[in-house]
Amino acid sequence: MSILPNFLRSLLLTIILSFVVPTFLIGGGLASVSLLKYVPGLQGIGQAIASAMQQFLATFGSGSAWRGLCIIGMTCSLVGALFDTYAFYRYQNLRGD
């Protein structure tokens, strides 16, 4: 039995999850902070935090917050893929195959 299909399935799942989780966490954080602008008494805090998050994302995205969010997601995806490859390699060596 070939180990290649198992490795590719694991790698694809790792890449997808490593992209989606940070993207949703950062995007969800930005959305929830943006909703603070509609709570009476918290408009200034919500606006300041949302603006700071957008500037942070724009730093990574060459001026675009959306592109910055995608860049962070792709970077996490690459790191996840490298880690999965290393873990799969170590598992094969320790198992003795």
C-alpha positions in Angstrom: 0.0 0.0 0.0 1.3 3.4 -1.0 1.7 6.1 1.6 1.3 8.9 -1.0 -2.5 9.1 -1.0 -2.5 9.3 2.8 0.2 12.0 2.8 -1.6 14.1 0.1 -4.9 13.9 1.9 -3.3 14.9 5.2 -1.4 17.7 3.5 -4.4 19.1 1.7 -6.5 19.0 4.9 -3.8 20.8 6.8 -3.4 23.5 4.1 -7.1 24.2 4.0 -7.5 24.3 7.8 -4.3 26.3 8.3 -5.7 28.9 5.9 -9.3 29.0 7.1 -8.8 29.2 10.9 -6.6 32.3 11.1 -8.6 34.0 8.4 -11.8 33.4 10.3 -10.3 34.4 13.6 -8.9 37.7 12.4 -11.9 38.4 10.2 -14.3 37.5 13.0 -12.4 39.7 15.4 -12.5 42.6 13.0 -16.2 42.1 12.4 -17.0 41.9 16.1 -14.9 45.0 16.8 -16.7 46.8 14.0 -20.0 45.9 15.6 -18.9 47.7 18.8 -19.3 51.0 16.8 -23.1 50.5 17.2 -23.1 50.0 20.9 -23.8 53.3 22.7 -20.8 54.5 24.7 -18.4 52.2 22.9 -18.3 53.9 19.5 -14.9 55.5 20.0 -13.2 52.4 21.3 -14.8 50.2 18.5 -13.7 52.7 15.8 -10.1 53.0 17.2 -9.6 49.2 17.5 -11.2 48.5 14.0 -9.0 51.2 12.5 -5.9 49.8 14.1 -6.7 46.3 12.9 -7.3 47.5 9.4 -4.0 49.4 9.4 -2.2 46.2 10.7 -3.7 44.1 7.9 -3.0 46.8 5.3 0.7 46.6 6.4 0.9 43.0 5.2 -1.3 43.6 2.2 0.4 46.6 0.5 -2.3 48.9 1.5 -5.3 46.6 1.3 -6.7 45.0 4.5 -8.4 42.2 2.5 -5.1 41.3 0.8 -3.3 41.4 4.2 -5.8 39.0 5.6 -5.2 36.6 2.7 -1.4 36.9 3.0 -1.6 36.0 6.7 -3.8 33.1 5.9 -1.5 31.9 3.1 1.5 32.2 5.4 -0.1 30.2 8.1 -1.1 27.6 5.5 2.5 27.3 4.3 3.7 26.9 7.9 1.1 24.3 8.5 2.0 22.4 5.4 5.7 22.4 6.3 4.9 21.2 9.8 2.7 18.4 8.5 5.4 17.3 6.0 7.9 17.2 8.9 5.6 15.3 11.2 4.8 12.8 8.4 8.5 12.3 7.7 9.3 11.8 11.4 6.5 9.3 11.8 7.8 7.3 8.8 11.3 7.3 10.3 10.3 6.3 13.8 8.0 3.6 12.5 10.8 2.0 10.6 9.4 2.0 7.1 
